[in-house]
Amino acid sequence: MLVNMFKKMAYSLKYQKYMFPVSDEITNIVLSYVKRKTNGRPLEMALDVGCGTGRYTLPLAPHFKKVLGLDISESQISVAEQMTLAKNVTYMVAPAEKLPLKDASVDLVNAGLAAHWFTLDKFLDETVRVLKTRGCLAFHAFVLSSELEYRNVSDDLNAVMSEVWDTLMQHVDKYGDELLSQYQNIFEAIPLKDKEHITDIPVTFQFSIPEMIGFIQSTVMFQQIKEIDVKGAEQLLTHTEKRFREILGEEADSGRMNMSIKHFCVLACKN
């Protein structure tokens, strides 16, 4: 299974360093929703399921008394612990389908770039079980595509990146359907009446060429290619970097490209 890639320490370190930056837009949407639905009550506990290296766990820390990050990967949890200074954040190796928490004990169940990996019915049952009355869930990720912009060579850059996405998408498991639908199936499966589905949330950030190559390596799809064909994977990176450098020319080492992607978010409240 592709999810087993996350258990490798080398990949966990690559993921932490090069995966798309955490979306402030998503964090703000989630926190605003929780504060609205909980009517301003003190927020005691946030649970970040499939927390990985803690990238979406840490932004929750200033807003909750306690934050617990869970992941099935020991290597991801190890990296998360190394990256975390907040004293109210702890981590645990545990599956999403059997949450190690009491009934009605959590104000927010968060899953960033993760819900599509879980056994959905069991995870949703557990989510509803641990949520307090007026507690919230937030599941979010991004669409597997992008738009690059840099001066007058944007079209050329996008042509290269489109080929990269096409190659990566050949190694997407069934989870890809959930990402392509922007979690439509997950939204429909949530057994709560009070829920929202927000799609096509624009997020833009800057990448250098080395960071772009690092991002490609941070995807599970690239790691799958590497498992099958190491030489082919290296050729993909070498060829892509060469073409980016040719397009940017003298600015290849200094230029930072704008990359735009679309996030989406499923929100719900337990009444």
Secondary structure, 3 states (H helix, E strand, C coil): CHHHHHHCHHHHHHHHHHCCCCCHHHHHHHHHHHHHHCCCCCCCEEEEECCCCCCCCHHHHHHCCEEEEEECCHHHHHHHHHHCCCCCEEEEECCCCCCCCCCCCEEEEEEECCHHHCCHHHHHHHHHHHEEEEEEEEEEEECCCCEEECCCCHHHHHHHHHHHHHHHHCCCCCHHHHHHCCCHHHHHHCCCCEEEEEEEEEEEEEECHHHHHHHHHHCHHHHHHHHHCHHHHHHHHHHHHHHHHHHHHHHCCCCCEEEEEEEEEEEEECC
